[in-house]
């Protein structure tokens, strides 16, 4: 196997892992919230998403392992933010595609 083929295979594996990480609706909501808020702690995110702090922590832990979010300590608080704003490009492209599909199918209200 050539280096290019090996690299391609590795990229496909990483791509699949990232997609798997993003396959939960709450993780997508976390991305959406962090887009607007820039940085948030677990307690704030839990309130915003209407889920437990333990649940938010689990999602953030997975996302951190995949370098989707990063942390910053502020005193005793740990604040989370998006690790790379380019994740929003992929997020927005997919959302736009899905909205277009739903609209074409007549299933999306015109307010979007």
C-alpha contacts under 8 A as a table, 3 or more apart, distances in Angstrom:
res1	aa1	res2	aa2	distance
1	X	5	X	6.17
1	X	6	X	6.51
2	X	5	X	5.25
2	X	6	X	6.22
3	X	6	X	5.01
3	X	7	X	5.98
4	X	7	X	5.02
4	X	8	X	6.03
5	X	8	X	5.00
5	X	9	X	6.14
6	X	9	X	5.18
6	X	10	X	6.26
7	X	10	X	5.07
7	X	11	X	6.16
8	X	11	X	5.08
8	X	12	X	6.20
9	X	12	X	5.10
9	X	13	X	6.25
10	X	13	X	5.05
10	X	14	X	6.21
11	X	14	X	5.08
11	X	15	X	5.94
12	X	15	X	4.99
12	X	16	X	6.11
13	X	16	X	5.18
13	X	17	X	6.26
14	X	17	X	5.01
14	X	18	X	6.23
15	X	18	X	5.21
15	X	19	X	6.20
16	X	19	X	5.04
16	X	20	X	6.05
17	X	20	X	5.01
17	X	21	X	6.21
18	X	21	X	5.03
18	X	22	X	6.28
18	X	66	X	6.78
19	X	22	X	5.02
19	X	23	X	6.12
20	X	23	X	5.04
21	X	24	X	7.07
21	X	27	X	7.82
21	X	62	X	7.03
21	X	63	X	6.74
21	X	66	X	7.67
22	X	25	X	7.65
22	X	27	X	6.09
22	X	28	X	6.29
23	X	27	X	7.64
23	X	28	X	7.87
24	X	27	X	5.45
24	X	28	X	6.64
25	X	28	X	5.11
25	X	29	X	6.25
26	X	29	X	4.83
26	X	30	X	6.14
26	X	49	X	7.57
26	X	59	X	7.75
27	X	30	X	4.93
27	X	31	X	6.43
27	X	59	X	6.30
27	X	60	X	7.83
27	X	63	X	7.79
28	X	31	X	5.13
28	X	32	X	6.32
29	X	32	X	4.89
29	X	33	X	6.08
29	X	49	X	7.41
30	X	33	X	5.12
30	X	34	X	6.03
30	X	45	X	7.52
30	X	49	X	7.81
31	X	34	X	5.19
31	X	35	X	6.09
31	X	82	X	7.19
31	X	88	X	7.84
32	X	35	X	5.17
32	X	36	X	6.91
33	X	36	X	5.49
33	X	37	X	6.01
33	X	38	X	7.92
33	X	45	X	7.90
34	X	37	X	4.94
34	X	38	X	4.89
34	X	39	X	6.14
34	X	40	X	7.13
34	X	80	X	7.94
34	X	81	X	5.99
34	X	82	X	6.51
35	X	38	X	5.61
35	X	82	X	7.48
35	X	88	X	7.75
37	X	40	X	6.78
38	X	81	X	5.71
38	X	82	X	7.36
39	X	79	X	5.78
39	X	80	X	5.27
39	X	81	X	4.68
39	X	82	X	7.99
40	X	44	X	6.18
40	X	45	X	6.39
40	X	79	X	5.05
40	X	80	X	5.32
40	X	81	X	6.82
41	X	44	X	5.43
41	X	45	X	6.24
41	X	77	X	6.90
41	X	78	X	5.91
41	X	79	X	4.55
41	X	80	X	6.03
42	X	45	X	5.10
42	X	46	X	5.98
42	X	53	X	6.01
42	X	56	X	6.44
42	X	57	X	6.57
42	X	78	X	7.80
42	X	79	X	7.51
42	X	80	X	7.84
43	X	46	X	5.12
43	X	47	X	6.36
43	X	53	X	5.95
44	X	47	X	5.25
44	X	48	X	6.16
45	X	48	X	5.01
45	X	49	X	5.95
45	X	53	X	7.90
45	X	56	X	7.08
46	X	49	X	5.23
46	X	50	X	5.63
46	X	51	X	5.11
46	X	52	X	5.58
46	X	53	X	5.25
46	X	55	X	7.98
46	X	56	X	5.98
47	X	50	X	4.99
47	X	51	X	6.75
47	X	52	X	7.91
51	X	55	X	6.52
51	X	56	X	6.92
52	X	55	X	5.18
52	X	56	X	6.36
53	X	56	X	5.05
53	X	57	X	6.03
54	X	57	X	5.05
54	X	58	X	6.28
55	X	58	X	5.15
55	X	59	X	6.42
56	X	59	X	5.18
56	X	60	X	6.08
57	X	60	X	5.05
57	X	61	X	5.95
58	X	61	X	5.13
58	X	62	X	6.44
59	X	62	X	5.31
59	X	63	X	6.23
60	X	63	X	4.93
60	X	64	X	5.87
60	X	69	X	7.24
61	X	64	X	5.05
61	X	65	X	6.25
62	X	65	X	5.18
62	X	66	X	6.62
63	X	66	X	5.22
63	X	67	X	6.30
63	X	68	X	5.18
63	X	69	X	5.88
64	X	67	X	4.84
64	X	68	X	5.63
64	X	69	X	4.97
64	X	70	X	6.13
65	X	68	X	7.66
66	X	69	X	7.93
67	X	70	X	6.80
67	X	83	X	6.19
68	X	82	X	5.95
68	X	83	X	5.19
68	X	84	X	6.78
68	X	87	X	7.52
69	X	80	X	6.37
69	X	81	X	5.42
69	X	82	X	4.36
69	X	83	X	4.45
69	X	84	X	7.63
70	X	80	X	5.67
70	X	81	X	5.55
70	X	82	X	6.14
70	X	83	X	5.00
71	X	78	X	6.31
71	X	79	X	5.43
71	X	80	X	4.64
71	X	81	X	6.46
72	X	78	X	5.69
72	X	79	X	5.17
72	X	80	X	6.57
73	X	76	X	6.85
73	X	77	X	5.80
73	X	78	X	4.57
73	X	79	X	6.18
74	X	77	X	5.13
74	X	78	X	6.15
74	X	79	X	7.10
75	X	78	X	7.97
82	X	85	X	6.36
84	X	87	X	6.06
85	X	88	X	5.64
85	X	89	X	7.59
86	X	89	X	5.24
86	X	90	X	7.10
87	X	90	X	5.47
87	X	91	X	6.17
88	X	91	X	4.77
88	X	92	X	5.75
89	X	92	X	5.27
89	X	93	X	6.07
90	X	93	X	5.15
90	X	94	X	6.22
91	X	94	X	5.45
91	X	95	X	6.24
92	X	95	X	5.08
92	X	96	X	5.98
93	X	96	X	5.20
93	X	97	X	6.20
94	X	97	X	5.07
94	X	98	X	6.17
95	X	98	X	5.10
95	X	99	X	6.11
96	X	99	X	5.16
96	X	100	X	6.15
97	X	100	X	5.13
97	X	101	X	6.22
98	X	101	X	5.06
98	X	102	X	6.18
99	X	102	X	5.11
99	X	103	X	5.98
99	X	108	X	7.18
99	X	112	X	7.80
100	X	103	X	5.05
100	X	104	X	6.03
101	X	104	X	5.11
101	X	105	X	6.22
102	X	105	X	5.01
102	X	106	X	6.22
102	X	107	X	5.14
102	X	108	X	5.32
103	X	106	X	4.91
103	X	107	X	5.73
103	X	108	X	4.85
103	X	109	X	7.40
103	X	110	X	7.76
104	X	107	X	7.58
105	X	108	X	7.75
106	X	109	X	7.80
108	X	112	X	7.43
109	X	112	X	6.41
